């Protein structure tokens, strides 16, 4: 179930771009809130839009592990 606060926040978006930005902000905030309690997370690329997934990761406290 999506909390009412999130639904209201998205409902206030007046343009598609604003909705996209707000969705990324909400995802980032959620990651930052749950990260101390989990051992990992997975971010998917909706409809193959990898830039959106990267934007979520780029704005979060998540470190991307590097090989080596």
C-alpha positions as CSV (number, residue, x, y, z in Angstrom):
1,X,0.0,0.0,0.0
2,X,1.3,3.4,-0.9
3,X,1.1,5.9,2.0
4,X,-1.3,8.8,1.5
5,X,1.6,11.3,2.0
6,X,3.3,9.9,-1.1
7,X,0.1,9.9,-3.2
8,X,-0.6,13.5,-2.2
9,X,2.9,14.5,-3.1
10,X,2.7,12.9,-6.5
11,X,-0.8,14.4,-7.0
12,X,0.6,17.9,-6.6
13,X,2.9,17.5,-9.6
14,X,1.6,19.5,-12.5
15,X,3.8,18.3,-15.3
16,X,5.2,14.9,-16.4
17,X,8.7,16.2,-15.7
18,X,7.8,17.4,-12.2
19,X,6.3,14.0,-11.5
20,X,9.4,12.3,-12.8
21,X,11.6,14.4,-10.5
22,X,9.4,13.9,-7.5
23,X,9.3,10.2,-8.1
24,X,13.1,10.1,-8.1
25,X,13.3,12.2,-4.9
26,X,10.8,9.8,-3.2
27,X,12.9,6.8,-4.3
28,X,16.1,8.4,-3.0
29,X,14.5,9.3,0.3
30,X,13.1,5.8,0.7
31,X,16.6,4.3,0.0
32,X,18.2,6.6,2.5
33,X,15.6,5.7,5.1
34,X,15.8,1.9,4.7
35,X,19.5,1.5,3.8
36,X,20.7,1.1,7.5
37,X,18.2,-1.8,7.9
38,X,19.0,-3.9,4.8
39,X,22.0,-5.6,3.4
40,X,21.3,-4.5,-0.2
41,X,18.7,-3.2,-2.6
42,X,17.8,-3.5,-6.2
43,X,16.8,-0.7,-8.5
44,X,15.0,-1.5,-11.7
45,X,14.9,0.5,-14.9
46,X,11.2,1.2,-15.6
47,X,10.3,0.6,-19.2
48,X,14.1,0.2,-20.0
49,X,14.8,3.8,-18.9
50,X,18.2,3.2,-17.4
51,X,18.8,7.0,-16.8
52,X,16.0,6.9,-14.3
53,X,17.5,4.1,-12.3
54,X,20.9,5.8,-12.4
55,X,19.3,9.1,-11.3
56,X,17.9,7.3,-8.2
57,X,21.3,5.8,-7.4
58,X,23.2,9.0,-8.1
59,X,21.0,10.9,-5.7
60,X,21.1,8.3,-2.9
61,X,23.7,7.4,-0.3
62,X,24.2,4.1,-2.0
63,X,27.8,3.3,-3.1
64,X,28.1,1.2,-6.3
65,X,30.7,-1.6,-5.6
66,X,33.5,-1.8,-8.1
67,X,35.3,-4.9,-9.1
68,X,38.9,-5.3,-8.0
